[in-house]
Amino acid sequence: MPYTHPVSRPWLAGRELEYVTEAVSGGWISSQGPYIPRFEEAFAAFNDYPHGVACSSGTTALTLALRALGVGPGDEVIVPEFTMIATAWAVTYTGATPVFVDCADDLNIDVTRIEEKITPRTKVILPVHVYGRRADMDAIMGLAYEYNLRVVEDSAEAHGVRPVGDIACFSLFANKIITAGEGGICVTRDPHLAEQMAHLRAMAFTRDHSFLHKKLAYNFRMTNMQAAVAYAQTEQLEEILETRRDIEKRYDDALTDVPGVTLMPQRDVLWMYDLRAECRDELLTHLADRGVETRVFFKPMSRQPDYYDPAWPDLNASRLSDDGFYLPTHTGLTAQDQEYITDEVRAFYGAA
Protein backbone atom coordinates (compact mmCIF):
# COMPACT_ATOMS: atom_id res chain seq x y z
CA MET A 1 0.00 0.00 0.00
CA PRO A 2 1.41 3.44 -0.90
CA TYR A 3 1.31 5.65 2.19
CA THR A 4 0.91 9.41 2.01
CA HIS A 5 2.54 9.56 5.44
CA PRO A 6 5.29 6.89 5.62
CA VAL A 7 6.72 5.89 8.96
CA SER A 8 10.19 7.05 7.92
CA ARG A 9 11.90 8.98 5.15
CA PRO A 10 15.59 9.89 4.86
CA TRP A 11 16.56 13.55 5.28
CA LEU A 12 19.18 14.47 2.67
CA ALA A 13 19.24 18.25 2.85
CA GLY A 14 22.96 18.83 3.29
CA ARG A 15 25.99 18.23 1.09
CA GLU A 16 25.31 14.53 0.48
CA LEU A 17 25.08 14.80 -3.31
CA GLU A 18 28.15 17.04 -3.50
CA TYR A 19 30.25 14.64 -1.48
CA VAL A 20 29.04 11.51 -3.27
CA THR A 21 29.69 13.16 -6.63
CA GLU A 22 33.22 13.98 -5.49
CA ALA A 23 33.74 10.38 -4.40
CA VAL A 24 32.50 8.99 -7.72
CA SER A 25 34.28 11.50 -9.95
CA GLY A 26 37.51 10.85 -8.08
CA GLY A 27 37.17 7.09 -8.55
CA TRP A 28 37.13 6.36 -4.80
CA ILE A 29 34.02 4.24 -4.59
CA SER A 30 35.18 1.20 -2.59
CA SER A 31 36.25 0.91 1.04
CA GLN A 32 39.37 2.95 0.33
CA GLY A 33 38.76 6.66 0.12
CA PRO A 34 39.04 9.92 2.06
CA TYR A 35 35.45 10.14 3.29
CA ILE A 36 35.77 7.04 5.48
CA PRO A 37 38.35 8.55 7.88
CA ARG A 38 36.60 11.94 7.69
CA PHE A 39 33.34 10.40 8.79
CA GLU A 40 34.97 8.23 11.46
CA GLU A 41 36.80 11.20 12.97
CA ALA A 42 33.80 13.56 12.83
CA PHE A 43 31.32 11.10 14.30
CA ALA A 44 33.69 9.96 17.03
CA ALA A 45 34.39 13.58 17.95
CA PHE A 46 30.65 14.32 18.12
CA ASN A 47 30.41 11.57 20.75
CA ASP A 48 33.52 12.77 22.64
CA TYR A 49 35.35 9.55 21.75
CA PRO A 50 38.75 9.54 20.00
CA HIS A 51 38.23 6.54 17.70
CA GLY A 52 35.58 5.59 15.15
CA VAL A 53 35.40 2.43 13.01
CA ALA A 54 32.87 2.54 10.17
CA CYS A 55 31.34 -0.68 8.89
CA SER A 56 28.50 -2.12 6.83
CA SER A 57 25.58 -2.04 9.32
CA GLY A 58 24.56 -1.63 12.93
CA THR A 59 24.47 -5.41 13.27
CA THR A 60 28.02 -5.79 12.00
CA ALA A 61 29.09 -2.97 14.34
CA LEU A 62 27.82 -4.99 17.31
CA THR A 63 29.51 -8.14 16.01
CA LEU A 64 32.84 -6.35 15.59
CA ALA A 65 32.58 -4.86 19.07
CA LEU A 66 31.94 -8.21 20.71
CA ARG A 67 34.69 -9.95 18.73
CA ALA A 68 37.19 -7.21 19.56
CA LEU A 69 36.42 -7.75 23.25
CA GLY A 70 37.17 -11.46 22.84
CA VAL A 71 33.60 -12.70 23.19
CA GLY A 72 33.17 -16.22 21.88
CA PRO A 73 31.86 -19.74 22.57
CA GLY A 74 31.26 -20.41 26.24
CA ASP A 75 30.75 -16.73 27.08
CA GLU A 76 27.49 -15.05 28.07
CA VAL A 77 26.31 -11.54 27.19
CA ILE A 78 23.53 -9.72 29.07
CA VAL A 79 20.99 -8.52 26.48
CA PRO A 80 17.65 -6.71 26.90
CA GLU A 81 14.51 -8.76 26.40
CA PHE A 82 12.99 -5.81 24.53
CA THR A 83 15.10 -4.95 21.50
CA MET A 84 15.36 -5.51 17.78
CA ILE A 85 16.60 -9.06 17.18
CA ALA A 86 19.91 -7.89 15.67
CA THR A 87 21.17 -7.20 19.20
CA ALA A 88 20.78 -10.86 20.15
CA TRP A 89 21.93 -12.16 16.78
CA ALA A 90 25.24 -10.30 17.11
CA VAL A 91 25.92 -12.29 20.28
CA THR A 92 24.92 -15.54 18.61
CA TYR A 93 27.18 -14.79 15.61
CA THR A 94 30.18 -14.84 17.97
CA GLY A 95 29.21 -18.26 19.36
CA ALA A 96 28.36 -16.76 22.78
CA THR A 97 24.99 -17.04 24.53
CA PRO A 98 22.64 -14.06 24.98
CA VAL A 99 21.10 -13.93 28.47
CA PHE A 100 17.94 -11.88 28.43
CA VAL A 101 16.79 -9.38 31.05
CA ASP A 102 13.24 -8.02 31.07
CA CYS A 103 12.52 -4.35 30.45
CA ALA A 104 11.28 -1.60 32.72
CA ASP A 105 8.23 0.51 31.84
CA ASP A 106 10.37 2.83 29.71
CA LEU A 107 11.22 -0.20 27.48
CA ASN A 108 14.91 -0.13 28.44
CA ILE A 109 16.62 -2.97 30.28
CA ASP A 110 15.52 -3.23 33.91
CA VAL A 111 18.81 -2.61 35.69
CA THR A 112 17.43 -4.02 38.96
CA ARG A 113 17.29 -7.45 37.28
CA ILE A 114 20.73 -7.55 35.70
CA GLU A 115 22.74 -8.72 38.70
CA GLU A 116 20.71 -11.90 39.16
CA LYS A 117 21.62 -12.92 35.58
CA ILE A 118 25.38 -12.47 35.99
CA THR A 119 27.36 -15.72 36.16
CA PRO A 120 31.07 -16.61 35.98
CA ARG A 121 30.61 -16.90 32.21
CA THR A 122 29.25 -13.36 31.79
CA LYS A 123 31.64 -11.19 29.78
CA VAL A 124 29.66 -8.18 28.51
CA ILE A 125 26.57 -6.15 29.38
CA LEU A 126 24.90 -4.96 26.16
CA PRO A 127 22.26 -2.29 26.90
CA VAL A 128 20.09 -0.76 24.17
CA HIS A 129 18.92 2.85 24.15
CA VAL A 130 15.43 1.93 22.95
CA TYR A 131 13.70 4.38 20.61
CA GLY A 132 16.17 7.07 21.71
CA ARG A 133 15.79 6.66 25.50
CA ARG A 134 19.09 6.43 27.33
CA ALA A 135 19.43 3.29 29.44
CA ASP A 136 20.47 3.75 33.07
CA MET A 137 24.16 3.77 32.29
CA ASP A 138 25.28 4.84 35.76
CA ALA A 139 23.83 1.65 37.23
CA ILE A 140 25.12 -0.47 34.35
CA MET A 141 28.65 0.91 34.57
CA GLY A 142 28.58 0.32 38.33
CA LEU A 143 27.72 -3.35 37.81
CA ALA A 144 30.38 -3.66 35.13
CA TYR A 145 32.98 -2.26 37.51
CA GLU A 146 31.87 -4.50 40.38
CA TYR A 147 31.94 -7.70 38.31
CA ASN A 148 34.82 -6.80 35.97
CA LEU A 149 32.64 -6.81 32.87
CA ARG A 150 32.82 -4.85 29.61
CA VAL A 151 29.98 -2.70 28.27
CA VAL A 152 28.89 -2.42 24.64
CA GLU A 153 26.11 0.09 23.99
CA ASP A 154 23.61 -0.62 21.21
CA SER A 155 23.03 2.97 20.12
CA ALA A 156 21.41 2.09 16.78
CA GLU A 157 18.39 4.26 17.63
CA ALA A 158 20.17 6.91 19.68
CA HIS A 159 22.49 9.19 17.72
CA GLY A 160 22.99 12.08 20.12
CA VAL A 161 22.93 10.01 23.31
CA ARG A 162 26.53 10.36 24.46
CA PRO A 163 28.02 6.92 25.20
CA VAL A 164 30.07 5.95 28.25
CA GLY A 165 30.82 2.25 27.65
CA ASP A 166 33.84 0.49 26.21
CA ILE A 167 32.31 0.58 22.72
CA ALA A 168 29.11 2.13 21.36
CA CYS A 169 27.58 0.88 18.11
CA PHE A 170 25.37 2.94 15.81
CA SER A 171 23.25 2.02 12.78
CA LEU A 172 23.12 4.17 9.64
CA PHE A 173 20.15 2.43 8.02
CA ALA A 174 17.81 4.67 6.03
CA ASN A 175 15.28 5.03 8.85
CA LYS A 176 17.80 6.10 11.50
CA ILE A 177 18.38 9.63 12.82
CA ILE A 178 21.27 9.97 10.39
CA THR A 179 21.89 7.57 7.53
CA ALA A 180 24.27 6.29 4.89
CA GLY A 181 21.54 4.16 3.31
CA GLU A 182 23.18 1.15 4.92
CA GLY A 183 26.06 1.22 7.32
CA GLY A 184 27.19 1.40 10.92
CA ILE A 185 29.96 2.75 13.11
CA CYS A 186 31.61 1.84 16.42
CA VAL A 187 33.19 4.43 18.70
CA THR A 188 35.66 3.68 21.48
CA ARG A 189 38.29 5.32 23.67
CA ASP A 190 40.61 2.32 23.42
CA PRO A 191 43.03 2.45 20.45
CA HIS A 192 43.64 -1.30 20.67
CA LEU A 193 39.92 -2.06 20.37
CA ALA A 194 39.63 0.35 17.44
CA GLU A 195 42.55 -1.35 15.72
CA GLN A 196 41.04 -4.79 16.30
CA MET A 197 37.62 -3.77 14.92
CA ALA A 198 39.22 -2.21 11.84
CA HIS A 199 41.29 -5.38 11.39
CA LEU A 200 38.28 -7.68 11.72
CA ARG A 201 36.03 -5.66 9.38
CA ALA A 202 38.55 -6.04 6.54
CA MET A 203 39.15 -9.80 6.54
CA ALA A 204 42.08 -9.66 9.01
CA PHE A 205 44.73 -9.15 6.37
CA THR A 206 48.29 -9.11 7.64
CA ARG A 207 50.15 -5.80 7.39
CA ASP A 208 51.96 -6.95 4.25
CA HIS A 209 48.64 -8.04 2.68
CA SER A 210 50.09 -11.49 2.00
CA PHE A 211 46.73 -13.33 1.99
CA LEU A 212 47.64 -15.08 5.21
CA HIS A 213 44.63 -14.75 7.54
CA LYS A 214 45.36 -15.77 11.12
CA LYS A 215 41.83 -15.38 12.50
CA LEU A 216 38.24 -15.61 11.37
CA ALA A 217 37.22 -12.16 10.17
CA TYR A 218 34.65 -10.47 7.95
CA ASN A 219 34.06 -8.26 4.96
CA PHE A 220 32.12 -5.64 6.95
CA ARG A 221 33.58 -2.60 5.21
CA MET A 222 31.78 0.64 4.42
CA THR A 223 32.24 2.19 0.97
CA ASN A 224 33.59 5.68 0.43
CA MET A 225 30.27 6.65 -1.19
CA GLN A 226 28.33 5.63 1.92
CA ALA A 227 30.84 7.46 4.09
CA ALA A 228 30.35 10.59 1.97
CA VAL A 229 26.63 10.52 2.79
CA ALA A 230 27.29 9.77 6.47
CA TYR A 231 29.82 12.61 6.73
CA ALA A 232 27.32 15.08 5.28
CA GLN A 233 24.70 13.79 7.71
CA THR A 234 27.06 14.18 10.66
CA GLU A 235 27.58 17.83 9.71
CA GLN A 236 23.83 18.34 10.25
CA LEU A 237 23.36 16.16 13.32
CA GLU A 238 22.77 18.90 15.90
CA GLU A 239 20.19 20.57 13.63
CA ILE A 240 18.50 17.23 12.96
CA LEU A 241 18.23 16.48 16.67
CA GLU A 242 16.73 19.90 17.35
CA THR A 243 14.13 19.45 14.59
CA ARG A 244 13.19 16.08 16.05
CA ARG A 245 12.75 17.60 19.50
CA ASP A 246 10.13 19.89 17.96
CA ILE A 247 8.41 16.89 16.34
CA GLU A 248 8.27 15.10 19.69
CA LYS A 249 6.74 18.13 21.42
CA ARG A 250 4.05 18.54 18.77
CA TYR A 251 3.05 14.88 19.14
CA ASP A 252 3.01 15.19 22.94
CA ASP A 253 0.86 18.32 22.84
CA ALA A 254 -1.65 16.79 20.41
CA LEU A 255 -2.02 13.38 22.06
CA THR A 256 -1.65 13.98 25.78
CA ASP A 257 -5.38 14.09 26.52
CA VAL A 258 -6.65 11.36 24.14
CA PRO A 259 -8.57 8.65 26.04
CA GLY A 260 -7.22 5.22 25.19
CA VAL A 261 -3.73 6.53 24.37
CA THR A 262 -0.80 6.24 26.78
CA LEU A 263 2.22 8.41 26.08
CA MET A 264 5.64 6.92 26.76
CA PRO A 265 8.35 8.52 28.92
CA GLN A 266 10.38 11.37 27.46
CA ARG A 267 13.14 10.44 25.04
CA ASP A 268 16.70 11.73 25.21
CA VAL A 269 16.69 11.90 21.42
CA LEU A 270 13.76 11.18 19.13
CA TRP A 271 14.22 8.23 16.84
CA MET A 272 10.60 7.05 16.64
CA TYR A 273 7.60 8.46 18.48
CA ASP A 274 6.37 5.45 20.41
CA LEU A 275 3.15 5.14 22.38
CA ARG A 276 0.64 2.58 23.61
CA ALA A 277 -3.03 2.37 22.74
CA GLU A 278 -6.21 0.49 23.52
CA CYS A 279 -7.59 -1.36 20.49
CA ARG A 280 -4.19 -0.87 18.91
CA ASP A 281 -4.64 -3.09 15.88
CA GLU A 282 -7.97 -1.50 15.00
CA LEU A 283 -6.36 1.94 15.33
CA LEU A 284 -3.51 0.95 13.03
CA THR A 285 -5.98 -0.29 10.43
CA HIS A 286 -7.85 3.02 10.71
CA LEU A 287 -4.61 4.93 10.15
CA ALA A 288 -3.47 2.72 7.27
CA ASP A 289 -6.80 3.23 5.49
CA ARG A 290 -6.06 6.95 5.67
CA GLY A 291 -2.52 6.73 4.36
CA VAL A 292 -0.66 6.74 7.67
CA GLU A 293 1.98 4.04 8.06
CA THR A 294 2.84 2.74 11.53
CA ARG A 295 4.98 0.02 13.13
CA VAL A 296 4.21 -2.18 16.11
CA PHE A 297 6.74 -2.55 18.94
CA PHE A 298 9.55 -5.09 18.82
CA LYS A 299 8.62 -8.63 19.80
CA PRO A 300 10.34 -9.84 22.99
CA MET A 301 13.41 -11.94 22.38
CA SER A 302 11.92 -14.89 24.28
CA ARG A 303 9.04 -14.93 21.81
CA GLN A 304 11.45 -15.30 18.86
CA PRO A 305 11.91 -18.81 17.41
CA ASP A 306 15.71 -18.61 17.86
CA TYR A 307 15.41 -17.81 21.57
CA TYR A 308 11.98 -19.13 22.51
CA ASP A 309 11.18 -19.33 26.21
CA PRO A 310 7.70 -20.44 27.34
CA ALA A 311 7.85 -17.82 30.11
CA TRP A 312 7.54 -14.95 27.62
CA PRO A 313 3.84 -14.17 28.25
CA ASP A 314 4.66 -13.20 31.86
CA LEU A 315 7.30 -10.66 30.91
CA ASN A 316 6.87 -6.92 31.13
CA ALA A 317 8.25 -6.78 27.59
CA SER A 318 5.31 -8.87 26.35
CA ARG A 319 2.74 -6.68 28.07
CA LEU A 320 4.23 -3.54 26.57
CA SER A 321 4.78 -4.95 23.08
CA ASP A 322 1.19 -6.16 22.79
CA ASP A 323 -0.28 -2.64 22.67
CA GLY A 324 2.69 -0.51 21.59
CA PHE A 325 3.44 1.09 18.24
CA TYR A 326 5.06 4.15 16.72
CA LEU A 327 3.86 6.90 14.45
CA PRO A 328 5.63 8.40 11.42
CA THR A 329 8.83 10.04 12.62
CA HIS A 330 11.40 11.62 10.36
CA THR A 331 13.22 14.90 10.14
CA GLY A 332 11.14 16.14 7.21
CA LEU A 333 7.83 15.63 9.01
CA THR A 334 5.97 18.95 8.99
CA ALA A 335 3.56 20.41 11.53
CA GLN A 336 0.82 19.98 8.93
CA ASP A 337 1.72 16.29 8.53
CA GLN A 338 1.55 15.81 12.28
CA GLU A 339 -1.76 17.60 12.56
CA TYR A 340 -3.28 15.25 9.99
CA ILE A 341 -1.87 12.18 11.76
CA THR A 342 -2.90 13.21 15.26
CA ASP A 343 -6.35 14.31 14.07
CA GLU A 344 -6.89 10.78 12.76
CA VAL A 345 -5.76 9.25 16.06
CA ARG A 346 -8.10 11.56 17.98
CA ALA A 347 -10.96 10.84 15.60
CA PHE A 348 -10.61 7.07 16.17
CA TYR A 349 -11.09 7.58 19.90
CA GLY A 350 -13.83 10.17 19.49
CA ALA A 351 -11.58 12.93 20.78
CA ALA A 352 -11.60 15.12 17.67
N, C-alpha and C positions, 0 to 999 in steps of 0.2 A: 504494500500500500504506500503510495507517495504521501508523505506528510508535509503539510504547510508549515508545521512547527516541529522540526526534528529535535531529537533529544540532545544532539550535539552537532557542532559544525566548526571546523577549524577556523582560526582567526589569523589571517595572513596579510596584515596591514602594514608591515614594516618593510625591511629591505631583503625579504626572502628571494624574490625574483632576481634582484640585482646580484645577490651573492651566488645563487645557483647558476645564473648565466656566466658569471666569472669562473666558477668551478668548471663548467662544461667547456667554455671557450678556451680555457687554459689546459684542457685535457686531463685535469685531476678529478676523475670521477670515481675512482675506487677507494679503498681504505687508506691510501696514501694521498695526502693533500693538506694544505695549510689550514683549512677550516676545522679539521678535527682537533688539533691542539688549541686553536683559538676558542672553540666552543668549550673544550674541557677546562681550560683555564678560567674562562669567564663564568661558567656555571659553578665551578668549585669556589671561586671567589665570592659569588653571590651568597653561597652557603657558609662562608667563613671557614672553608676547608682548603688546604693547600693543593690537593691532588684530585683530579677527575679522570675517569676512565670511561670513555664512550663505548657503546656496544650496540647490539642489534635489537634489543627489546628490554622491557622491564623484567621479564622472566629470566633472560640471560644475564642481566645485571645481578639478580639475586643468586643465580647459580654460580657466577664468577666470585661473588662475595663469599659464599659458603665454601667454595673450593679453596680460595685463597687463605681462609682461616683453618684449612685442614679438615673440614667436615667430611666424613665418609662413612662407610659401612660400620655398624656397631655404635655410631653416635646417635644422639637424640637432639632435636631442635624444638624448642617451645614455639608453637604457632597459634595464632588466634583461631578460634572456632568460626568466627564470622570474618570472612575475607573472600577475595576472588581466588579461585583454585590454583592460580599460578604460584601463589605463596607456598602452598603445600607441595606442589609439583617440584619446585626448585629444590626442596629438601630431598624429595624422593629421587630426583635426578642424580644426586650425589651418592646415593646408596644409604643415606641416613634415614631415620624414622621421625616423622613429624608427630609431636605430642600436643594435642589440642587443648586449649583453655577457653572456656566459655567467655562470652562478652558481657560487659556491663550495659546499662541502659543507653549509653551514648554510642553503642556499637563497637567500641574499642575493647581490646583485651581487658578482662577483669584482673587487675594486678593483685587483688587479694587472693586469687586462686592460683597464681603462678607457682608459689613456693611449694605447694603440695605436689606439683608435677615434676619438680626437679629431682633427678636421680644421679648416681655416679656417672651415668653415661651422657648426661646433658652437657652440651658444648656451647650452644648459642641460644639466646632469646631473640625471637624475630617478631617484634611488634609491627603492626600496620596502622598507619594514620588514616582511618577509614573515612572516606568521603571528604577528606580535608580536615578532620578533627585530630589534633595532636594527642597521641597516647600519653599516659602518665609516665613520662620518661624519667622523672626524678626517682620514682619508686622502682622502675625497671633497672635503672643504672645502679641503684642501691643494692638490689638483689644480685646483679651481675658482679658487683664488687665483693659482696659477701661470699658468693659461691665460686668466684674465679671463672666467670663465664664471659663470653664475648657477646656483643649486641650488634645485630644487623637490622637497620630500619627499612621497612618496606614503605617508601615514600612515593609510590607510583601515583597516588591521588593527592599529593600534598606538596607541590612545588611552592615554596614560600614558607613552609614550616622548617625552621632551622634545625638541622640534626645535631645530635650529641653522641651518637654511638660510634662504634669502631668503623662501620661502613654504612652509608645510606644509599639506597637504590631507587632510582626514579625511572618512570616510563615516559616515553615520548610518542606514544600512540596518538592517532589523530583526534581522539576525544579528550585528551588530557589538557591540563591548564596551558602548557606549551607543548609543541609537537615538532617532530621531524617526519611525520607520516608514520613511520615505524622507527623504533630506536629506544635506547635507554642509556643511563649513565650512572656510575658509582662515584661517590665522593668519599674520601678518607683523609685522615691526618697522617697516616703511617706510610712512608715512602716504600717500605718493603711490600706492604699489601697492594699498593698501587702498581708496583712493578710486577707482582705476581698476577694480578688481574689482567694487566696488559699482555703479559706473556701467555696466559691461558686463553685469552680471546682470539689470539692469532696463531693457534695451532702449536704453541710451545716450540717454535723454531729455536735452534741454538743461535748464538750471536753471529756465527759465521754462515748461518743459513745453509747448513750442509745436509738438510733433509734427514737429520738424526733427531728423533723426537723421543725424549726421555720420560715423558709423562703423558697421560691421556689429557687432551686439550680440545679446543673447539674452534670453529670458524664463526665467531660471534662479533665480527667486526662491523663497524658503522662505515658507510661510504662518505666521501667528502661532500657529495651533494646533499645528503641528509644532514651532515654537520653544518653546512651552509644555512639550511633552513633553521636548525636548532640555534645557531649563533644569532641569527636575526631575531628569533623568538626571545632569546635570553635578553637581548637589548631592550625588549619591551616588557619584561616580566613585572616590574613594579607597577607599570600602568595597567597591565592586564589584571593584576591582583586587585587594584583599586576599583576597576570597572566591575569586577565580580563581587566585591563588597557591596556595591550599589545594587546589583542584581539580587543578592541575598536579602538586603533590607526591603526591597520592593515586594519580594515574595512574602517575607515575614509580615509586613504591614497589611497585605491583602488577604492573608489566610489565617491570621491569628485568632479571629473570632468565628471561624466556620465550624458549626457543630458537626461532629463526625471526623474531623481532621485533627491530628496531633502533630504539632511542630516538634522537630528534633532539636537537641541542644545546639547552641551556637558553634559555628565552625571557625577554626583558626584561619583557614583559607577555603574558598568555595571551589570545590571541584564539581559536585552535583548537588542540587538542592533536594535533599531527602526528607521524607515525611511519612507518617503512618495514617491510615484511613480505614474507617468502617466501610464495609462493602467495597473493598479495594478493587476487586476484579471487575465489578460492574462499573465502578468509576473509570477504570482504565479503558473499558470498552466505550463508554460515553465519550471520553476524550479522543480516542482513536477515530471514532466516527466523525469527529469534528476537526480532524487533521492534526491532533496533538499526540506526538509520540512520547511514550514513557518507558521506564524500565523498572522491573521489580527488584527487590533487594537480592543480594547474594544468597545462595543456599548454604546452610551450614556445612562445614567440611564433613561432619559425621553423617550427613545425609547423602554424600557423594558416593557413587559405587566404589571408587578406589579406596575410600577410607570409612566405609559404612560401619556405624555403631548403632545397635538397636536402642541405645539410650537417647538418640537425638531428639525425640519429641519432647523430652523434659528439659531441654536446654533453653536458656534465655535467648540464645541466637535463633532458635526455631520460632519462638513466640514473636520475636521482632520481625523476622523475615516473612512471616505469613501475612502481615498486613502492611509491609513497607514498600515504598517505591520512590522513584525520583522523577522530577519534572524536567523539561528542557532547560539545559544550563550550558551556555557558551558565551564567549566574550562579546559576540555580536548581537546578543539578545537585546531587543529594544524595550523601552517602557511600554510601548504599544503592544508588542508581542506578549509581554507579561500580563498586561491587562486582559487581553483576549483569553489567555490560558487560565488565569485566576477567576475570571468571570464564569468560565465553563465549569471550573471546580465548584464555585459557589452555587451555580445554578443546579448542579446535580444534587446538592444537599439542601436546596430550597433557601439558600442564603443570599440570593442575588439582590 
